[in-house]
Amino acid sequence: MKRYFFTYILLLAGFVANAQHHMADSAKMKMPTAKPTQHKMPMNMDKMKKDSMKHAMPMDMPGMKMNMDTMKHTMPMSMSSMYSPDLPMSRDGSGTSWLPDASPMYAYMKHSNGWMSMLHFNQFVRYNVQDIFKAGSRGGHHFDAPNMIMGMTQRKVGKNGLFGINAMLSFDPFLVGNAGYPLLYQTGESYKGQKLVDRQHPHDLFAELSLSYNQHLAKNTDAYVSVGYPGEPALGPPVFMHRLSGMSNPDAPLTHHYADATHITFGVTTLGFRYKNVKLEGSAFTGREPDEHRYDFDPTKFDSYSLRLSYNPSREWALQVSNGWIHSPEDLEPQQNVDRFTASAIHTKMLDDHSYIATSLVYGQNHYSDNGKTLPSALLESTLQLSKAAIYTRYEFVRKDAEELDLHALYPTNPNFNINAFTLGTNRIIGTFKNTDVRLGLQGTVNFSPTQLHTLYGTAPVGFEVYLRVSPSMM
């Protein structure tokens, strides 16, 4: 793993340096030099008054007129949403989901030959100890480096079209390992014929490769299509690694497979329609979650469906409600289908140019076809970002049964267990180079075990992590 890690860091450093070089080139603005000319002041005061009101901008005065065509090609342009030229890029979450418009962006941007491009990444290097006081027997420790890197580019097609390309990679298979990392009470997916329990699975090397086309139909009205292999269907809130409220936390939520786990789907097509700040979307996608072979492309079946309604009532809010009908998501339980319902509210409030508070409230539930159970979950996470320091929290409630925790041999009646976890963390920027921040952070998590599981997990096992985080600076 060390060999993979150092090789990756060298590649990442070179990639960032190259991106910064191009960004610096694109940011240079060549302003035409105004040649001074002599002219007489108009003597007719009425005419001068009318002219001054008609031409309020001094750019129309002789000797000061600018060539707007030149300006268009030399000034860096802001990037619109991938799915509507009427909306800002800051609204785009993962897949086709929405964030609040007020959300600041951590990325590099470039404008070249009609293409607008953006690069974003989040890299952790950490030491993770679960159940640091050995209250139970289910803990573990690991040195790893969870990460993701995402690029997107777009260009106009004709007068009303917008074409986009998204790609996201994760080097988790190399820097975390195929068995994932320790995380008490986490469940989902499998490895070597066994359920992954008390571990978070790694993400696939190819986490997203998608194309989109948006057609502007009328004022405040768009329709779009997005296809991905892999991609993310219209189901759930923006995935945890793209939520500003949870971006500092290296861990996936315990509620991940109840709300936003379909973000890597090998085969998805989404159709969407937007009017003003309301959007309705529908997706057909492959229900099976990625297998343990993290470097390949899984089969495409389009056997599952979802609907999502999104509404942004203001610049600071993003709301969504969605439902998915997922066919056979787990490899070890092929006969089991899941109906997943989610609802979320995301809020971002800028405090000044470098400070904000971002909060997400997410509800998710799974209804299982084989036993008829409905298991709910709730998450509340928030980040207070000051100029250099951040403080963040996450509270989770999730109900899991003995089958989900792979404890059916101990509990043949398959009882339900209510699990609560609270995380508190902080990090601080310790250095910045080429618009890239390096942060030092630590966090602790207290897991409140249900009474039936005290003998396995202890009453309140504690997780502790210390990490470095590398990401682009705030734009």
VENKANOR-V363270 format. One record per run of one state. SS is the DSSP state (H for helix, E for strand, C for the rest). FROM is the first residue (numbers start at 0). LEN is the number of residues. If there is no record, write none. Layout:
SS:FROM:LEN / SS:FROM:LEN
This chain:
C:0:1 / H:1:26 / C:27:17 / H:44:10 / C:54:3 / H:57:3 / C:60:7 / H:67:7 / C:74:5 / E:79:2 / C:81:2 / E:83:5 / H:88:3 / E:91:1 / C:92:5 / E:97:1 / C:98:7 / E:105:1 / C:106:1 / E:107:5 / C:112:2 / E:114:16 / C:130:9 / E:139:5 / C:144:2 / E:146:11 / C:157:3 / E:160:9 / C:169:2 / H:171:4 / C:175:5 / E:180:11 / C:191:2 / E:193:7 / C:200:5 / E:205:13 / C:218:2 / E:220:8 / C:228:2 / E:230:1 / C:231:8 / H:239:3 / C:242:13 / H:255:4 / C:259:1 / H:260:3 / C:263:1 / E:264:1 / C:265:2 / E:267:8 / C:275:2 / E:277:8 / C:285:18 / E:303:8 / C:311:5 / E:316:10 / C:326:11 / E:337:15 / C:352:2 / E:354:14 / C:368:5 / E:373:12 / C:385:3 / E:388:13 / C:401:14 / E:415:18 / C:433:2 / E:435:13 / C:448:2 / H:450:7 / C:457:4 / E:461:11 / C:472:1 / E:473:1 / C:474:1
